Amino acid sequence: MNYLVHIILSGKNKELMYGNFIGDAIKGSAFLDYHKDVRKGIILHRHIDNFTDNHPLYLKSKRRFYGKIDKLSGVVTDILYDYLLWENWSYHYSFSLPDSINEAYCFLDQKKTMMPNKIRLMYFYMRKNDWLNSYRKFSGIKKAIEALSHRVGLPLDIQTFHSIYVENKAAYNHEFNEFYEAVLKSVQEFHNQY
């Protein structure tokens, strides 16, 4: 999953959200160096990624990009799912997504000097370009995917991505909503265990 979904799935515990946010940069047992709520957030990040990478609906969404966007199919699907969270927000929640994003930014701003270097650099650009709110529009995720393609040096035809999405829009929405309900349940089970 991409950043927005990770942040939202963290719930109201801001320290846990911070750990979930930096989770990609914390390898092996290095999570043990963090406070218990941050540590739990890092473990939650790993749990969400593992759940996502093995879920049949997510894999079905991702496979549509095979043969056209092979090497970036996973990260493209992650970014698309952030957009679909915006699109389907009221199906899953009754509180404001813009308010939740603003709260997350405010808290992460306080933590940026403590972020691992890789995450701090990425967060600078996230905040500067307001990635989390930009995913509200399809043009925002197209821009994110183009930037990613440029950054990793792998060409990606954005028109191909757009065409695949448009041709399968109903299927993507269905898969996302079913997947999201499953990941919400999995996250609740995670919290019940820890």
N, C-alpha and C positions, 0 to 999 in steps of 0.2 A: 504494500500500500504506500501511497505517497503521503506527504506531510500533513495535509488537511485531515485526512481520515485518521491518522495516528493521533493527532491533537484532539480531535473530537472523541475518539474512543477512550481517551484518558480520563474523561469525566471531570469532576470539579477539583480534584487534588492537583494543585499546580506543580508541586515538586515531582509527583509521578509523571505529569505531562512533560516536564523538562527532561526527565530520564527517557521517556518514550521518544521525545524529539531528538535527543542526541544519540539514541540507541545504535544507529548505523555505524557510528565512529568508535564505539566501545567494543573491543574484541576480547574474546576469551574470558578469563576470570577477572579482567580489569574492572568489571562492574562492582566487584567487592570493595573497591576503594571509595565508593560513594555512600552517602547517607541512605538509610533504609528505604525511604519513599522514592528517591531517585533510582536506587538499585531496582526496586520493584518496577519502575517505569521502563528501565532498560530491559528487564526480563519480559515485561509486557510487550515491548517492541518486538522482541524475538518471537514471542508467542504469536502475535498478529501476523508477522511475516511468514512464519512456518504454516500457520493456518491458511493464509492466503495462497501461498505457493503450492499448496496441496489440495485446494478446494476445486471440485469439478466445474463449478460455474465460472469461477475466475479463469480457470484453464481454458474453458470454452471461449470466453471473451478474448483471451490472449491468442488462441490459435487462429482466429480470423486474420491476424496480421502475419502469420507464417507465410513464407514464400514471397512476401513483399517487404516486410519490415522485420525480418528474422531476429537480428541481433539486438534490436531495441524493443521487441514486442512486449517484454515484461514491464519495462519502465514506461512505455507508452500506455499500456493498460492501466498502470498505477495512476498516471496523470489523468487519464480518461475517467477513472473511478472517482477522483477528486471532483471533477466536473459533474459527474452523475450524482454525487452527494449533494451538490448545490441544486441540481435539477429536481432531485427527489426529497429534498430536506423535509418538507411538510408531511411526507409519508412516514417519516421516522421520528420526528421531533416536533414539539410545540414551542420551543424557545428560539430566540433569534440567532441565526448563524453569524451575521455581521457582528453582533455584540460578543459572541463567543470568540470570534477571530480577534477582535480588538482586545479582549481580556488576555488572550494568549500572547499577542504581540507585546502588550504592556509588561507581562510577567517575563517573557523571554528577553525583552530589552534590559531588564534588571540582571539577567543571568549571562548576558553575552560575553562578558570578560572571563567567565568561567568555562565557556564552551570549548570543546576540543577545537583546535585550529581549523580543521576541515569544515566543521559545522559552523564556526564563527564566520568564516569567509562566505559560505553559502547563505547564512542568515543575513549578512550585510546586503546581499543582492535580493534576497527574499523580501526583506523589509523595504528596501529602496524601491523595488518594483511592485510591492504589494501582491506577491504571488497568490496568497491564499484567497484574497478577494477577486483577483483576476480570473481565477478558475470558474467564476460565476458565468463567464461568457466563453463561448467556443473559441473566439479569437484569442482569449487569454491562454487557453491550453495549447492552441496552435503555436503561439509565440514561445511558450515554455518548451514545447517539443522541438521547435526549430533551434532554440538556444542550446538545448541538450545535444542535439545532433551535431551542432557546430563544436561544442565543448569536447565531446568524446571523439570527434573526427570521423564519424560514421555518417555517410550521406543518407538522408531520409526525405523522400518525396512527400511533402506535406499534403499535396493534393490526393495522393494515394491514401494516406491516413484519413483524410476528410471523406473521401468516397466510401471507404470501408465502413466508417462510422455511419454515414447517412444511409447507406444501403441496409444497415443492420441496427438502426436506432432503436426500434421496438425491442429487439432481442437483447441489446445491451442494457436497456432500462430494466427489463424483466430480470436478467441475470444479476445485475447489480443489486436490485431490491431484495431478491431472494438471498443472495450472498450476504448482503449487509445484515439482514435479520439473523443469519447464521453466525456471523462474526460478532454481533452484539451478544448473542447467547454464549458464545465461546469466551468472550471477554468477561461476562458475568461469572461464568464458571471459574475462570482464572482468579477473579477477585475472591470467590468463595474458598478457593484453595490456599491463597496467600493472605 
